[in-house]
Amino acid sequence: MSMETGTPADLLARHPETAYFWGRAIGDGDLEEGCLTVRANDETAARRLAAIAGDEQVDHRIVEREYAHDTAITRTEDEYTIQVFGGVAERAAAAFGLPMSGDPGGYRLDAFEGYERQLLRGLLEGCGTVCFKSDAETVGVSASEESGGSTEQGSVGISFVHDDRQLLESVRGLLDRIPPDAPASDIAESSSGSYWFGVSDEAVPEAGPWLYENCEESGLFAPTRRQKLLKSLERAGDR
């Protein structure tokens, strides 16, 4: 995997690296006066994000998280944090319509027109979920469960979960504009009080791999998330 793509001169420029970066920041990050925080649970992706931001510092800790669709289930996972200080948060809020310090955002994501693939990939890794759904129930697939090449009766689900309904409306709009047909469900409230929607199961075998097409050369992806998607599709017999 080549990582030699260079650092964009301006984090607000329209560029594949910045599209991925802001997808991650919007999906799982915070903008406050003087500070932008981005979180990731994959070390490789975290270090790539730090390089894009021009920062070598990545903080690491173990956190406990509730499962997106069932708050009664928790899991522990690695969390890597990148922080960018200065005026970038204020500039991004103004340029892209992002929420900042509790103020709502309008999400002008068309600023990344032409790089919807990288933007959506960042959003999927920041606030999306991938799961294998058997005929009987829907279960998340952990890395330890993804070995073997046998197939099962079931499908693969992709969903997006966030506290901000307006963001999810914007993500649905992005999905409407990508080449693979990717119809999505209506936005609904989750058990945690946040919001979510799912991509049609029939669309995932094409739309999912499209999001990660040719990503190895740029390094703009989380290897663990890509592996989970592809292994889940293999498990369902869609690859």
CYANA upper distance limits for C-alpha pairs under 8 A (distance plus 0.5 A):
  1 MET  CA    216 GLU  CA      5.59
  1 MET  CA    217 GLU  CA      5.95
  1 MET  CA    218 SER  CA      8.06
  1 MET  CA    219 GLY  CA      6.97
  2 SER  CA    216 GLU  CA      7.24
  2 SER  CA    217 GLU  CA      5.23
  2 SER  CA    218 SER  CA      6.64
  2 SER  CA    219 GLY  CA      6.95
  3 MET  CA    217 GLU  CA      7.28
  3 MET  CA    218 SER  CA      6.29
  3 MET  CA    219 GLY  CA      5.98
  4 GLU  CA    218 SER  CA      7.80
  5 THR  CA    218 SER  CA      6.60
  6 GLY  CA     52 ILE  CA      8.37
  7 THR  CA     17 GLU  CA      8.33
  7 THR  CA     51 ALA  CA      7.27
  7 THR  CA     52 ILE  CA      5.61
  7 THR  CA     53 ALA  CA      8.00
  7 THR  CA     54 GLY  CA      7.46
  8 PRO  CA     13 ALA  CA      7.98
  8 PRO  CA     15 HIS  CA      7.98
  8 PRO  CA     17 GLU  CA      7.64
  8 PRO  CA     18 THR  CA      7.81
  8 PRO  CA     52 ILE  CA      7.20
  9 ALA  CA     13 ALA  CA      8.28
 11 LEU  CA     18 THR  CA      6.33
 11 LEU  CA     52 ILE  CA      8.31
 11 LEU  CA     53 ALA  CA      7.42
 11 LEU  CA     88 VAL  CA      8.27
 12 LEU  CA     18 THR  CA      7.39
 12 LEU  CA     91 ARG  CA      8.40
 12 LEU  CA     92 ALA  CA      7.17
 12 LEU  CA     95 ALA  CA      8.17
 13 ALA  CA     18 THR  CA      7.33
 14 ARG  CA     18 THR  CA      7.09
 14 ARG  CA     19 ALA  CA      7.41
 14 ARG  CA    111 ALA  CA      7.37
 14 ARG  CA    112 PHE  CA      6.04
 14 ARG  CA    113 GLU  CA      8.41
 15 HIS  CA     19 ALA  CA      6.53
 15 HIS  CA    112 PHE  CA      7.90
 15 HIS  CA    115 TYR  CA      7.69
 16 PRO  CA     20 TYR  CA      6.81
 16 PRO  CA    115 TYR  CA      6.37
 16 PRO  CA    118 GLN  CA      6.62
 16 PRO  CA    119 LEU  CA      8.45
 17 GLU  CA     21 PHE  CA      6.58
 17 GLU  CA     52 ILE  CA      7.26
 17 GLU  CA    118 GLN  CA      8.18
 17 GLU  CA    220 LEU  CA      7.48
 18 THR  CA     22 TRP  CA      6.45
 18 THR  CA     52 ILE  CA      7.92
 19 ALA  CA     23 GLY  CA      6.60
 19 ALA  CA    112 PHE  CA      6.58
 19 ALA  CA    115 TYR  CA      6.87
 19 ALA  CA    116 GLU  CA      8.09
 19 ALA  CA    118 GLN  CA      6.21
 19 ALA  CA    119 LEU  CA      5.17
 19 ALA  CA    122 GLY  CA      8.18
 20 TYR  CA     24 ARG  CA      6.83
 20 TYR  CA    118 GLN  CA      5.29
 20 TYR  CA    119 LEU  CA      5.24
 20 TYR  CA    120 LEU  CA      8.08
 20 TYR  CA    121 ARG  CA      7.20
 20 TYR  CA    122 GLY  CA      5.29
 20 TYR  CA    123 LEU  CA      8.38
 20 TYR  CA    220 LEU  CA      7.12
 21 PHE  CA     25 ALA  CA      6.69
 21 PHE  CA     49 LEU  CA      6.64
 21 PHE  CA     52 ILE  CA      7.84
 21 PHE  CA    119 LEU  CA      8.21
 21 PHE  CA    122 GLY  CA      7.14
 22 TRP  CA     26 ILE  CA      6.26
 22 TRP  CA    119 LEU  CA      7.55
 22 TRP  CA    122 GLY  CA      7.71
 23 GLY  CA     27 GLY  CA      6.48
 23 GLY  CA    118 GLN  CA      8.19
 23 GLY  CA    119 LEU  CA      5.33
 23 GLY  CA    120 LEU  CA      6.95
 23 GLY  CA    121 ARG  CA      7.66
 23 GLY  CA    122 GLY  CA      4.63
 23 GLY  CA    123 LEU  CA      4.95
 23 GLY  CA    126 GLY  CA      7.57
 24 ARG  CA     28 ASP  CA      6.46
 24 ARG  CA     29 GLY  CA      7.70
 24 ARG  CA     38 VAL  CA      7.45
 24 ARG  CA     39 ARG  CA      8.20
 24 ARG  CA     40 ALA  CA      8.38
 24 ARG  CA    122 GLY  CA      4.97
 24 ARG  CA    123 LEU  CA      5.93
 24 ARG  CA    125 GLU  CA      7.17
 24 ARG  CA    126 GLY  CA      5.31
 25 ALA  CA     29 GLY  CA      5.00
 25 ALA  CA     30 ASP  CA      7.65
 25 ALA  CA     37 THR  CA      7.79
 25 ALA  CA     38 VAL  CA      5.53
 25 ALA  CA     39 ARG  CA      7.87
 25 ALA  CA    126 GLY  CA      7.76
 26 ILE  CA     30 ASP  CA      8.14
 26 ILE  CA     98 LEU  CA      8.18
 26 ILE  CA    123 LEU  CA      7.48
 26 ILE  CA    126 GLY  CA      7.95
 27 GLY  CA    122 GLY  CA      7.90
 27 GLY  CA    123 LEU  CA      5.56
 27 GLY  CA    124 LEU  CA      8.07
 27 GLY  CA    125 GLU  CA      8.10
 27 GLY  CA    126 GLY  CA      4.72
 27 GLY  CA    127 CYS  CA      5.18
 27 GLY  CA    162 HIS  CA      8.05
 28 ASP  CA     38 VAL  CA      6.71
 28 ASP  CA     39 ARG  CA      6.24
 28 ASP  CA     40 ALA  CA      8.02
 28 ASP  CA    126 GLY  CA      5.38
 28 ASP  CA    127 CYS  CA      6.63
 29 GLY  CA     36 LEU  CA      7.90
 29 GLY  CA     37 THR  CA      5.77
 29 GLY  CA     38 VAL  CA      4.78
 29 GLY  CA     39 ARG  CA      6.37
 30 ASP  CA     36 LEU  CA      6.43
 30 ASP  CA     37 THR  CA      5.64
 30 ASP  CA     38 VAL  CA      7.19
 30 ASP  CA    100 MET  CA      7.81
 30 ASP  CA    101 SER  CA      8.49
 31 LEU  CA     35 CYS  CA      6.80
 31 LEU  CA     36 LEU  CA      5.30
 31 LEU  CA     37 THR  CA      7.04
 31 LEU  CA     89 ALA  CA      5.91
 31 LEU  CA     90 GLU  CA      8.25
 31 LEU  CA     93 ALA  CA      8.27
 31 LEU  CA     99 PRO  CA      7.59
 31 LEU  CA    100 MET  CA      5.41
 31 LEU  CA    101 SER  CA      6.81
 32 GLU  CA     36 LEU  CA      6.79
 32 GLU  CA     89 ALA  CA      6.97
 32 GLU  CA     90 GLU  CA      8.25
 32 GLU  CA    100 MET  CA      6.09
 32 GLU  CA    101 SER  CA      5.44
 33 GLU  CA     87 GLY  CA      8.12
 33 GLU  CA     89 ALA  CA      7.12
 33 GLU  CA     90 GLU  CA      7.03
 33 GLU  CA    100 MET  CA      8.18
 33 GLU  CA    101 SER  CA      7.58
 34 GLY  CA     85 PHE  CA      6.03
 34 GLY  CA     86 GLY  CA      5.32
 34 GLY  CA     87 GLY  CA      5.98
 34 GLY  CA     88 VAL  CA      7.90
 34 GLY  CA     89 ALA  CA      6.93
 34 GLY  CA     90 GLU  CA      7.81
 35 CYS  CA     83 GLN  CA      7.20
 35 CYS  CA     84 VAL  CA      6.19
 35 CYS  CA     85 PHE  CA      4.99
 35 CYS  CA     86 GLY  CA      6.71
 35 CYS  CA     87 GLY  CA      7.94
 35 CYS  CA     88 VAL  CA      7.98
 35 CYS  CA     89 ALA  CA      6.51
 36 LEU  CA     83 GLN  CA      6.04
 36 LEU  CA     84 VAL  CA      5.56
 36 LEU  CA     85 PHE  CA      6.91
 36 LEU  CA     88 VAL  CA      7.62
 36 LEU  CA     89 ALA  CA      5.84
 37 THR  CA     81 THR  CA      7.38
 37 THR  CA     82 ILE  CA      6.26
 37 THR  CA     83 GLN  CA      5.01
 37 THR  CA     84 VAL  CA      7.05
 38 VAL  CA     81 THR  CA      6.28
 38 VAL  CA     82 ILE  CA      5.69
 38 VAL  CA     83 GLN  CA      6.91
 39 ARG  CA     46 ALA  CA      8.04
 39 ARG  CA     79 GLU  CA      7.16
 39 ARG  CA     80 TYR  CA      6.15
 39 ARG  CA     81 THR  CA      5.11
 39 ARG  CA     82 ILE  CA      6.91
 39 ARG  CA    126 GLY  CA      8.32
 40 ALA  CA     45 ALA  CA      7.56
 40 ALA  CA     46 ALA  CA      6.23
 40 ALA  CA     79 GLU  CA      6.26
 40 ALA  CA     80 TYR  CA      5.65
 40 ALA  CA     81 THR  CA      7.03
 40 ALA  CA    126 GLY  CA      7.58
 41 ASN  CA     46 ALA  CA      8.07
 41 ASN  CA     77 GLU  CA      7.47
 41 ASN  CA     78 ASP  CA      5.74
 41 ASN  CA     79 GLU  CA      5.10
 41 ASN  CA     80 TYR  CA      6.32
 42 ASP  CA     46 ALA  CA      6.63
 42 ASP  CA     78 ASP  CA      7.87
 42 ASP  CA     79 GLU  CA      8.01
 42 ASP  CA     80 TYR  CA      7.72
 42 ASP  CA    222 ALA  CA      6.53
 42 ASP  CA    223 PRO  CA      8.02
 42 ASP  CA    224 THR  CA      7.24
 43 GLU  CA     47 ARG  CA      6.67
 43 GLU  CA     80 TYR  CA      7.12
 44 THR  CA     48 ARG  CA      6.81
 44 THR  CA    222 ALA  CA      7.09
 44 THR  CA    223 PRO  CA      7.83
 45 ALA  CA     49 LEU  CA      6.65
 45 ALA  CA    219 GLY  CA      8.40
 45 ALA  CA    220 LEU  CA      7.72
 45 ALA  CA    221 PHE  CA      6.53
 45 ALA  CA    222 ALA  CA      5.34
 45 ALA  CA    223 PRO  CA      8.00
 46 ALA  CA     50 ALA  CA      6.69
 46 ALA  CA     58 VAL  CA      7.60
 46 ALA  CA     80 TYR  CA      6.71
 46 ALA  CA     81 THR  CA      7.80
 46 ALA  CA     82 ILE  CA      7.73
 47 ARG  CA     51 ALA  CA      6.67
 47 ARG  CA     56 GLU  CA      7.88
 47 ARG  CA     58 VAL  CA      7.35
 48 ARG  CA     52 ILE  CA      6.84
 48 ARG  CA    219 GLY  CA      7.67
 48 ARG  CA    220 LEU  CA      7.63
 49 LEU  CA     53 ALA  CA      6.81
 49 LEU  CA     82 ILE  CA      8.10
 50 ALA  CA     54 GLY  CA      6.64
 50 ALA  CA     55 ASP  CA      5.51
 50 ALA  CA     56 GLU  CA      6.31
 50 ALA  CA     57 GLN  CA      7.49
 50 ALA  CA     58 VAL  CA      7.49
 50 ALA  CA     82 ILE  CA      6.66
 51 ALA  CA     55 ASP  CA      6.20
 51 ALA  CA     56 GLU  CA      6.86
 53 ALA  CA     84 VAL  CA      7.56
 55 ASP  CA     84 VAL  CA      8.04
 57 GLN  CA     82 ILE  CA      7.35
 58 VAL  CA     80 TYR  CA      6.78
 58 VAL  CA     81 THR  CA      6.18
 58 VAL  CA     82 ILE  CA      5.82
 59 ASP  CA     80 TYR  CA      5.94
 59 ASP  CA     81 THR  CA      5.54
 59 ASP  CA     82 ILE  CA      7.20
 60 HIS  CA     78 ASP  CA      7.58
 60 HIS  CA     79 GLU  CA      6.25
 60 HIS  CA     80 TYR  CA      5.07
 60 HIS  CA     81 THR  CA      6.99
 61 ARG  CA     78 ASP  CA      6.50
 61 ARG  CA     79 GLU  CA      5.95
 61 ARG  CA     80 TYR  CA      7.18
 62 ILE  CA     76 THR  CA      7.20
 62 ILE  CA     77 GLU  CA      6.18
 62 ILE  CA     78 ASP  CA      5.21
 62 ILE  CA     79 GLU  CA      6.44
 63 VAL  CA     76 THR  CA      6.02
 63 VAL  CA     77 GLU  CA      6.16
 63 VAL  CA     78 ASP  CA      6.85
 63 VAL  CA     79 GLU  CA      7.00
 64 GLU  CA     74 THR  CA      7.05
 64 GLU  CA     75 ARG  CA      6.01
 64 GLU  CA     76 THR  CA      4.78
 64 GLU  CA     77 GLU  CA      6.97
 65 ARG  CA     74 THR  CA      5.88
 65 ARG  CA     75 ARG  CA      5.94
 65 ARG  CA     76 THR  CA      6.70
 65 ARG  CA     77 GLU  CA      8.07
 66 GLU  CA     70 ASP  CA      7.70
 66 GLU  CA     71 THR  CA      5.56
 66 GLU  CA     72 ALA  CA      7.62
 66 GLU  CA     73 ILE  CA      6.31
 66 GLU  CA     74 THR  CA      4.77
 66 GLU  CA     75 ARG  CA      6.99
 67 TYR  CA     71 THR  CA      6.03
 67 TYR  CA     72 ALA  CA      8.05
 67 TYR  CA     73 ILE  CA      5.98
 67 TYR  CA     74 THR  CA      6.10
 67 TYR  CA     75 ARG  CA      7.69
 68 ALA  CA    161 VAL  CA      7.41
 68 ALA  CA    190 SER  CA      8.14
 68 ALA  CA    192 SER  CA      7.80
 69 HIS  CA    190 SER  CA      6.36
 69 HIS  CA    191 SER  CA      6.63
 69 HIS  CA    192 SER  CA      7.68
 70 ASP  CA    190 SER  CA      8.34
 70 ASP  CA    191 SER  CA      6.48
 70 ASP  CA    192 SER  CA      7.60
 71 THR  CA    191 SER  CA      7.02
 71 THR  CA    192 SER  CA      6.34
 84 VAL  CA     88 VAL  CA      7.97
 87 GLY  CA     91 ARG  CA      6.76
 88 VAL  CA     92 ALA  CA      6.45
 89 ALA  CA     93 ALA  CA      6.61
 89 ALA  CA    100 MET  CA      8.27
 90 GLU  CA     94 ALA  CA      6.82
 90 GLU  CA    100 MET  CA      8.28
 91 ARG  CA     95 ALA  CA      6.52
 92 ALA  CA     96 PHE  CA      6.12
 92 ALA  CA     97 GLY  CA      7.85
 92 ALA  CA     98 LEU  CA      7.27
 93 ALA  CA     97 GLY  CA      5.56
 93 ALA  CA     98 LEU  CA      4.85
 93 ALA  CA     99 PRO  CA      6.82
 93 ALA  CA    100 MET  CA      6.98
 93 ALA  CA    105 GLY  CA      8.16
 94 ALA  CA     98 LEU  CA      7.65
 95 ALA  CA    108 ARG  CA      8.24
 96 PHE  CA    106 GLY  CA      8.32
 96 PHE  CA    107 TYR  CA      6.29
 96 PHE  CA    108 ARG  CA      5.29
 96 PHE  CA    109 LEU  CA      6.80
 96 PHE  CA    111 ALA  CA      7.34
 97 GLY  CA    105 GLY  CA      5.59
 97 GLY  CA    106 GLY  CA      5.25
 97 GLY  CA    107 TYR  CA      5.08
 97 GLY  CA    108 ARG  CA      5.87
 98 LEU  CA    104 PRO  CA      7.87
 98 LEU  CA    105 GLY  CA      4.99
 98 LEU  CA    106 GLY  CA      6.84
 98 LEU  CA    107 TYR  CA      5.99
 98 LEU  CA    108 ARG  CA      8.32
 99 PRO  CA    103 ASP  CA      5.84
 99 PRO  CA    104 PRO  CA      5.13
 99 PRO  CA    105 GLY  CA      4.51
 99 PRO  CA    106 GLY  CA      8.08
100 MET  CA    104 PRO  CA      7.51
100 MET  CA    105 GLY  CA      7.96
105 GLY  CA    166 GLN  CA      8.41
106 GLY  CA    166 GLN  CA      7.85
107 TYR  CA    166 GLN  CA      8.30
107 TYR  CA    167 LEU  CA      7.18
107 TYR  CA    170 SER  CA      7.30
109 LEU  CA    113 GLU  CA      8.20
109 LEU  CA    170 SER  CA      7.98
112 PHE  CA    116 GLU  CA      7.08
112 PHE  CA    119 LEU  CA      7.92
115 TYR  CA    119 LEU  CA      6.79
116 GLU  CA    120 LEU  CA      6.36
116 GLU  CA    174 LEU  CA      7.52
116 GLU  CA    178 ILE  CA      7.72
117 ARG  CA    121 ARG  CA      6.56
117 ARG  CA    178 ILE  CA      8.19
117 ARG  CA    210 TRP  CA      8.34
117 ARG  CA    211 LEU  CA      6.04
117 ARG  CA    212 TYR  CA      8.50
118 GLN  CA    122 GLY  CA      6.71
118 GLN  CA    211 LEU  CA      7.83
118 GLN  CA    220 LEU  CA      7.99
119 LEU  CA    123 LEU  CA      6.76
120 LEU  CA    124 LEU  CA      6.46
120 LEU  CA    171 VAL  CA      8.12
120 LEU  CA    174 LEU  CA      8.07
120 LEU  CA    211 LEU  CA      7.74
121 ARG  CA    125 GLU  CA      6.75
121 ARG  CA    211 LEU  CA      6.31
121 ARG  CA    212 TYR  CA      7.69
121 ARG  CA    221 PHE  CA      7.73
122 GLY  CA    126 GLY  CA      6.45
122 GLY  CA    221 PHE  CA      7.93
123 LEU  CA    127 CYS  CA      6.30
123 LEU  CA    128 GLY  CA      7.19
124 LEU  CA    128 GLY  CA      4.67
124 LEU  CA    129 THR  CA      7.49
124 LEU  CA    160 PHE  CA      7.30
125 GLU  CA    129 THR  CA      8.16
125 GLU  CA    222 ALA  CA      7.71
125 GLU  CA    225 ARG  CA      7.40
127 CYS  CA    160 PHE  CA      6.22
127 CYS  CA    161 VAL  CA      6.08
127 CYS  CA    162 HIS  CA      6.83
128 GLY  CA    158 ILE  CA      7.51
128 GLY  CA    159 SER  CA      6.00
128 GLY  CA    160 PHE  CA      4.64
128 GLY  CA    161 VAL  CA      6.45
129 THR  CA    157 GLY  CA      8.39
129 THR  CA    158 ILE  CA      6.20
129 THR  CA    159 SER  CA      5.80
129 THR  CA    160 PHE  CA      6.75
129 THR  CA    161 VAL  CA      8.16
130 VAL  CA    140 GLY  CA      7.64
130 VAL  CA    141 VAL  CA      8.36
130 VAL  CA    156 VAL  CA      7.65
130 VAL  CA    157 GLY  CA      6.19
130 VAL  CA    158 ILE  CA      5.30
130 VAL  CA    159 SER  CA      7.28
130 VAL  CA    228 LYS  CA      7.83
130 VAL  CA    229 LEU  CA      6.83
131 CYS  CA    138 THR  CA      7.62
131 CYS  CA    139 VAL  CA      6.60
131 CYS  CA    140 GLY  CA      5.01
131 CYS  CA    141 VAL  CA      6.26
131 CYS  CA    156 VAL  CA      6.24
131 CYS  CA    157 GLY  CA      5.71
131 CYS  CA    158 ILE  CA      7.24
131 CYS  CA    229 LEU  CA      8.37
131 CYS  CA    232 SER  CA      7.65
132 PHE  CA    138 THR  CA      6.86
132 PHE  CA    139 VAL  CA      6.28
132 PHE  CA    140 GLY  CA      6.49
132 PHE  CA    141 VAL  CA      6.65
132 PHE  CA    154 GLY  CA      7.57
132 PHE  CA    155 SER  CA      6.44
132 PHE  CA    156 VAL  CA      5.08
132 PHE  CA    157 GLY  CA      6.74
132 PHE  CA    232 SER  CA      6.27
132 PHE  CA    233 LEU  CA      8.44
132 PHE  CA    236 ALA  CA      8.05
133 LYS  CA    137 GLU  CA      6.49
133 LYS  CA    138 THR  CA      4.55
133 LYS  CA    139 VAL  CA      6.27
133 LYS  CA    140 GLY  CA      8.40
133 LYS  CA    154 GLY  CA      5.87
133 LYS  CA    155 SER  CA      5.65
133 LYS  CA    156 VAL  CA      6.24
133 LYS  CA    157 GLY  CA      7.19
134 SER  CA    138 THR  CA      6.34
134 SER  CA    139 VAL  CA      7.85
134 SER  CA    152 GLU  CA      7.96
134 SER  CA    153 GLN  CA      6.60
134 SER  CA    154 GLY  CA      4.66
134 SER  CA    155 SER  CA      7.02
135 ASP  CA    153 GLN  CA      6.72
135 ASP  CA    154 GLY  CA      5.75
141 VAL  CA    145 GLU  CA      6.58
141 VAL  CA    146 GLU  CA      7.23
141 VAL  CA    228 LYS  CA      7.61
141 VAL  CA    232 SER  CA      7.73
142 SER  CA    146 GLU  CA      7.06
142 SER  CA    228 LYS  CA      8.00
143 ALA  CA    147 SER  CA      8.24
143 ALA  CA    224 THR  CA      8.32
143 ALA  CA    228 LYS  CA      7.29
146 GLU  CA    228 LYS  CA      7.75
146 GLU  CA    231 LYS  CA      6.48
146 GLU  CA    232 SER  CA      7.66
146 GLU  CA    235 ARG  CA      8.42
147 SER  CA    231 LYS  CA      8.42
149 GLY  CA    234 GLU  CA      7.47
149 GLY  CA    235 ARG  CA      7.19
150 SER  CA    234 GLU  CA      8.42
150 SER  CA    235 ARG  CA      6.64
151 THR  CA    234 GLU  CA      7.24
151 THR  CA    235 ARG  CA      4.92
151 THR  CA    236 ALA  CA      5.79
151 THR  CA    237 GLY  CA      5.79
152 GLU  CA    235 ARG  CA      6.48
152 GLU  CA    236 ALA  CA      5.88
152 GLU  CA    237 GLY  CA      7.62
153 GLN  CA    236 ALA  CA      6.81
154 GLY  CA    236 ALA  CA      6.05
155 SER  CA    201 ASP  CA      7.01
155 SER  CA    233 LEU  CA      7.99
155 SER  CA    236 ALA  CA      6.01
156 VAL  CA    201 ASP  CA      6.76
156 VAL  CA    204 VAL  CA      7.22
156 VAL  CA    205 PRO  CA      8.22
156 VAL  CA    232 SER  CA      6.83
156 VAL  CA    233 LEU  CA      6.69
156 VAL  CA    236 ALA  CA      7.43
157 GLY  CA    198 GLY  CA      7.68
157 GLY  CA    199 VAL  CA      7.53
157 GLY  CA    200 SER  CA      8.15
157 GLY  CA    201 ASP  CA      6.19
157 GLY  CA    204 VAL  CA      7.40
158 ILE  CA    198 GLY  CA      6.31
158 ILE  CA    199 VAL  CA      6.10
158 ILE  CA    201 ASP  CA      8.14
158 ILE  CA    204 VAL  CA      7.47
159 SER  CA    196 TRP  CA      7.35
159 SER  CA    197 PHE  CA      6.08
159 SER  CA    198 GLY  CA      4.54
159 SER  CA    199 VAL  CA      6.48
160 PHE  CA    168 LEU  CA      7.72
160 PHE  CA    196 TRP  CA      5.94
160 PHE  CA    197 PHE  CA      6.20
160 PHE  CA    198 GLY  CA      6.94
161 VAL  CA    168 LEU  CA      8.13
161 VAL  CA    194 SER  CA      7.48
161 VAL  CA    195 TYR  CA      6.16
161 VAL  CA    196 TRP  CA      4.80
161 VAL  CA    197 PHE  CA      7.44
162 HIS  CA    167 LEU  CA      8.09
162 HIS  CA    168 LEU  CA      7.57
162 HIS  CA    194 SER  CA      6.19
162 HIS  CA    195 TYR  CA      5.98
162 HIS  CA    196 TRP  CA      6.94
163 ASP  CA    193 GLY  CA      8.07
163 ASP  CA    194 SER  CA      4.88
163 ASP  CA    195 TYR  CA      6.34
164 ASP  CA    168 LEU  CA      7.39
164 ASP  CA    194 SER  CA      7.83
164 ASP  CA    195 TYR  CA      7.58
165 ARG  CA    169 GLU  CA      6.87
165 ARG  CA    187 ILE  CA      8.24
165 ARG  CA    194 SER  CA      8.48
165 ARG  CA    195 TYR  CA      6.52
166 GLN  CA    170 SER  CA      6.88
167 LEU  CA    171 VAL  CA      6.79
168 LEU  CA    172 ARG  CA      6.68
168 LEU  CA    187 ILE  CA      8.03
168 LEU  CA    195 TYR  CA      8.32
168 LEU  CA    196 TRP  CA      7.75
168 LEU  CA    197 PHE  CA      8.17
169 GLU  CA    173 GLY  CA      6.85
169 GLU  CA    187 ILE  CA      8.35
170 SER  CA    174 LEU  CA      6.89
171 VAL  CA    175 LEU  CA      6.83
172 ARG  CA    176 ASP  CA      6.87
172 ARG  CA    184 ALA  CA      7.40
173 GLY  CA    177 ARG  CA      7.33
174 LEU  CA    178 ILE  CA      7.31
175 LEU  CA    182 ALA  CA      6.54
175 LEU  CA    183 PRO  CA      7.94
176 ASP  CA    181 ASP  CA      8.00
176 ASP  CA    182 ALA  CA      7.19
176 ASP  CA    183 PRO  CA      7.56
178 ILE  CA    182 ALA  CA      8.22
180 PRO  CA    203 ALA  CA      8.26
180 PRO  CA    206 GLU  CA      7.06
180 PRO  CA    207 ALA  CA      6.01
180 PRO  CA    210 TRP  CA      8.03
181 ASP  CA    203 ALA  CA      6.98
181 ASP  CA    207 ALA  CA      7.72
182 ALA  CA    199 VAL  CA      6.81
182 ALA  CA    200 SER  CA      7.12
182 ALA  CA    203 ALA  CA      5.85
182 ALA  CA    204 VAL  CA      7.95
182 ALA  CA    207 ALA  CA      6.93
183 PRO  CA    199 VAL  CA      6.50
183 PRO  CA    200 SER  CA      6.15
183 PRO  CA    203 ALA  CA      7.69
184 ALA  CA    197 PHE  CA      7.32
184 ALA  CA    198 GLY  CA      6.08
184 ALA  CA    199 VAL  CA      4.80
184 ALA  CA    200 SER  CA      5.96
185 SER  CA    197 PHE  CA      6.06
185 SER  CA    198 GLY  CA      5.93
185 SER  CA    199 VAL  CA      6.92
185 SER  CA    200 SER  CA      7.46
186 ASP  CA    197 PHE  CA      6.52
186 ASP  CA    198 GLY  CA      8.43
187 ILE  CA    195 TYR  CA      7.03
187 ILE  CA    196 TRP  CA      5.98
187 ILE  CA    197 PHE  CA      5.25
188 ALA  CA    195 TYR  CA      6.06
188 ALA  CA    196 TRP  CA      6.01
188 ALA  CA    197 PHE  CA      6.84
189 GLU  CA    193 GLY  CA      6.57
189 GLU  CA    194 SER  CA      6.29
189 GLU  CA    195 TYR  CA      4.92
189 GLU  CA    196 TRP  CA      6.80
190 SER  CA    194 SER  CA      5.92
190 SER  CA    195 TYR  CA      5.95
190 SER  CA    196 TRP  CA      6.94
199 VAL  CA    203 ALA  CA      7.47
199 VAL  CA    204 VAL  CA      7.41
200 SER  CA    204 VAL  CA      7.16
201 ASP  CA    205 PRO  CA      8.35
203 ALA  CA    207 ALA  CA      6.39
204 VAL  CA    208 GLY  CA      5.62
205 PRO  CA    209 PRO  CA      7.33
205 PRO  CA    233 LEU  CA      7.19
205 PRO  CA    238 ASP  CA      6.51
205 PRO  CA    239 ARG  CA      8.22
206 GLU  CA    210 TRP  CA      6.76
207 ALA  CA    211 LEU  CA      6.91
208 GLY  CA    212 TYR  CA      7.61
208 GLY  CA    229 LEU  CA      7.73
209 PRO  CA    213 GLU  CA      6.56
209 PRO  CA    230 LEU  CA      7.86
212 TYR  CA    221 PHE  CA      8.09
212 TYR  CA    226 ARG  CA      7.55
215 CYS  CA    219 GLY  CA      6.53
215 CYS  CA    220 LEU  CA      6.58
215 CYS  CA    221 PHE  CA      7.18
216 GLU  CA    220 LEU  CA      7.95
216 GLU  CA    221 PHE  CA      8.39
221 PHE  CA    225 ARG  CA      8.46
221 PHE  CA    226 ARG  CA      7.86
222 ALA  CA    226 ARG  CA      6.83
223 PRO  CA    227 GLN  CA      6.52
224 THR  CA    228 LYS  CA      6.64
225 ARG  CA    229 LEU  CA      6.79
226 ARG  CA    230 LEU  CA      6.74
227 GLN  CA    231 LYS  CA      6.34
228 LYS  CA    232 SER  CA      6.44
229 LEU  CA    233 LEU  CA      6.76
230 LEU  CA    234 GLU  CA      6.67
230 LEU  CA    239 ARG  CA      8.28
231 LYS  CA    235 ARG  CA      6.56
232 SER  CA    236 ALA  CA      6.79
233 LEU  CA    237 GLY  CA      6.69
233 LEU  CA    238 ASP  CA      5.54
233 LEU  CA    239 ARG  CA      6.40
234 GLU  CA    238 ASP  CA      6.15
234 GLU  CA    239 ARG  CA      5.46
